[in-house]
Amino acid sequence: MSKVVTILGSTGSIGTQALDVVDMQGYEVLALTANSCVDKMENQIRKYKPKYAALVDEKAAGELKVKVSDTGTKILSGMDGVCECASLSADYVLNSIVGMAGLEPTISVLNAGNKLALANKETLVTGGKIVTELAKEKGIKILPVDSEHSAIFQSLQGCRNFSEVKRLILTASGGPFFGKKKSELADITVEQALNHPNWSMGAKITIDSATMMNKGLELIEAVWLFDMKPDNIDIVVHRQSVVHSLVEYCDNSVIAQLGVPDMRIPIQYALTYPDRIPSPVKQLSLTDYGTLTFDKPDYETFGLINVCRAAINEGGLKPACANAANEEANLAFRQGKIKFTQIEELVRSAVELACQKSDYTLSDIHDACKWASDFVKSKI
């Protein structure tokens, strides 16, 4: 059955893979949004013929409007334009915007009563309490797209009572620096950090994988998605990225979801839930891998996991500050302004010094994130 979908962040890694799923399933695209990629967006508009498209960058949006003036697509601009696209009535809205910028569009999706396929982990890291309460109020199930959270979601499908769940186990690839000690990371280059062994992702997320900050953010996201205490969420390094995550039940039985490392599996499941249909993804052959390995994370070398765990244990605005500080430090590293190991130092300092507020509003989140971002800038 054909569905109508909107994709927020359509020119990024997740967005383009989502369009692969759209191609195979023959879905109709209602709206597409991106930050500033005029040429990519023009190509997508001409191929998918959405009724609406939006670019956050207003100058780029103006340029796009001229380029596609011969089409029937209405071009919107700014974050207001993105949120307008998010609010349009669709069967599913996939939010694959990178970073804190995804929070307000997520709220727009939920306020409009649309089904939300969520690939923007920062939405729950920064505004978990607000977002989950709004989803509950609107009666909307948040469908996770991150491979790890999708794996947990899939492994919970046979669970009759969530009280039977004992532990969630997130798997991590370990990134390109698995096995190295902190002293070996001081002179890591951007090129080395972007060389991920298994996944094809955008630059920001790939650096987060190299520092393992992504796993800390995923831990926080899992707390909100599955209403699980942080101490009941473990992390294990699995280099092959075949076992995407696991759920341990009270009888010590463990159920996992496996598949080749291809984001189109969790993307499609979120867009077809609760149904499963054929996908464009290669079939898994365990004999091709031969051996699957599992190791404990090196929390001394990759201390950002612990920073995130401490932040979510303390709660309030601490996770938002961790995320904002990391966004700024991650960018500074990619721009050659700081060393790789300074990312952790800056994020840790920001979280420790951040003001706390347990009952917060969207405005409080923005203020906290601006403080954390400015703090990191001041230290560079």
Secondary structure, 3 states (H helix, E strand, C coil): CCCEEEEECCCCHHHHHHHHHHHHHCCEEEEEEECCCHHHHHHHHHHHCCCEEEECCHHHHHHHHHHCCCCCCEEEEHHHHHHHHHHCCCCEEEECCCCHHHHHHHHHHHHCCCCEEECCCHHHHHHHHHHHHHHHHHCCCEEECCHHHHHHHHHCCCCCCHHHEEEEEEEECCHHHCCCCHHHCCCCCHHHHCCCCCCCCCHHHHHHHHHCHHHHHHHHHHHHHHCCCHHHEEEEECCCCCEEEEEEECCCCEEEEECCCCCHHHHHHHHHCCCCCCCCCCCCCHHHHCCCCCECCCCCCCCHHHHHHHHHHHCCCHHHHHHHHHHHHHHHHHCCCCCCCHHHHHHHHHHHHCCCCCCCCHHHHHHHHHHHHHHHHHHC
